[in-house]
Amino acid sequence: MKKLILMLAFAGFLTSSYAQILMVNEVPAAVTKAFTKNHSKIDSVEWSKAGDNYKASYDVKKKNMAFTYNAKGKLIMTEKQITLSELPTPVLAYINENYQGGPIKKSLKATNPAGKTTYSVRVKELDLAFDSKGNPVQ
């Protein structure tokens, strides 16, 4: 399960580069219904497919939000672009120690439906992952 969460978080990082962009009519009805149920006021959604899953992405105040669903409409992962100040202190300390302080190009907080959180950070063209306590994970 841990590896699945990390793979989905990294998939979120790479979605814009590698995912297949879809028209809304190409997304299963169960997926669009699940998304619309909780996000009815969002009208500018970009749908993509990564593997067997479907991702709805949109921007809120210049930050990207994304929700990943399986084909049956079950929420698998919520992702939110975050600022450096929102990263756990141990993540920043690890980056400062091992990557001479960055530069951090993008940071993301991913949460599964059970509440497990991981952080993904792009540093010097590398994608790194950390658990909710800021420990590096593979």
C-alpha positions in Angstrom: 0.0 0.0 0.0 2.9 2.3 0.8 4.3 1.8 -2.6 0.9 2.5 -4.2 0.6 5.8 -2.4 4.1 6.8 -3.5 3.5 5.8 -7.1 0.3 7.8 -7.2 2.1 10.9 -5.7 4.8 10.7 -8.2 2.2 10.1 -10.9 0.8 13.5 -9.8 4.1 15.1 -10.4 4.4 13.6 -13.8 0.8 14.0 -15.0 1.3 17.0 -17.0 4.1 15.4 -18.9 3.0 11.8 -19.3 -0.7 11.4 -18.7 -3.2 11.1 -21.4 -5.5 14.2 -21.5 -9.1 13.3 -21.8 -12.3 15.1 -22.8 -15.0 14.8 -20.1 -17.1 12.4 -22.3 -14.1 10.0 -22.2 -14.2 9.7 -18.4 -16.5 7.1 -16.9 -19.8 8.5 -15.6 -19.1 7.0 -12.2 -15.9 9.1 -12.0 -17.4 12.4 -13.1 -20.4 11.8 -10.8 -18.1 11.2 -7.8 -16.1 14.3 -8.6 -19.1 16.5 -9.2 -20.7 15.4 -6.0 -18.0 17.1 -3.9 -16.8 19.8 -6.3 -20.0 21.0 -8.1 -18.8 24.6 -8.2 -15.6 23.7 -10.1 -16.2 24.3 -13.8 -12.7 24.3 -15.3 -11.4 20.8 -14.8 -8.7 19.0 -16.8 -9.2 15.3 -17.0 -6.3 12.9 -17.5 -5.7 9.2 -17.4 -2.7 7.7 -15.7 -2.7 3.9 -15.9 -6.1 2.6 -15.0 -7.0 5.7 -12.9 -8.6 9.1 -13.8 -7.4 12.4 -12.5 -9.4 15.7 -12.2 -7.1 18.7 -11.9 -7.8 22.3 -11.5 -6.3 25.5 -10.0 -7.4 27.3 -6.9 -5.6 30.6 -6.2 -2.7 29.6 -8.5 -2.2 26.3 -6.8 -3.0 23.0 -8.4 -5.5 20.5 -6.9 -6.0 17.0 -8.2 -8.3 14.1 -7.3 -7.5 10.6 -8.5 -10.3 8.1 -8.9 -10.4 4.5 -10.1 -12.8 3.6 -12.9 -15.6 2.9 -10.5 -15.5 6.4 -9.0 -13.7 5.5 -5.8 -11.4 8.3 -4.6 -7.8 7.0 -4.4 -5.8 10.2 -3.8 -6.1 13.9 -3.2 -3.1 16.0 -4.2 -2.5 19.7 -3.4 0.4 21.9 -4.5 1.9 23.5 -1.4 4.4 26.2 -0.5 7.7 25.6 1.1 6.4 26.9 4.4 3.8 24.1 4.3 6.4 21.3 4.1 7.3 19.6 7.4 10.5 21.0 8.9 12.3 17.6 8.7 11.7 17.6 4.9 13.4 21.0 4.5 16.2 20.0 6.8 16.8 16.8 4.7 16.9 18.8 1.5 19.2 21.4 3.0 21.6 18.7 4.2 21.5 16.4 1.2 20.9 18.8 -1.7 22.5 22.0 -0.5 19.1 23.7 -0.1 17.4 23.0 -3.3 16.2 24.6 -5.4 12.8 23.2 -4.7 10.8 23.5 -7.9 7.5 22.0 -6.8 6.1 20.6 -3.6 3.0 18.4 -3.3 1.0 17.0 -0.4 -0.9 13.8 -1.3 -3.5 12.2 1.0 -5.3 8.9 0.6 -8.9 8.4 1.8 -7.7 6.8 5.0 -5.8 10.0 5.8 -2.3 8.8 5.2 -0.2 11.8 3.9 3.0 11.8 1.8 4.9 14.8 0.5 6.6 14.9 -2.9 9.3 17.5 -3.7 11.1 18.1 -6.9 14.7 19.2 -6.2 17.3 19.6 -8.9 15.3 17.5 -11.4 14.8 14.7 -8.8 11.5 13.7 -7.4 11.8 12.9 -3.7 9.1 11.5 -1.4 8.6 11.8 2.4 6.2 10.4 4.9 4.0 12.7 7.1 6.8 13.0 9.7 9.2 14.2 7.0 11.2 10.9 6.7 12.4 10.0 3.2 10.6 7.0 1.7 11.3 5.0 -1.4 
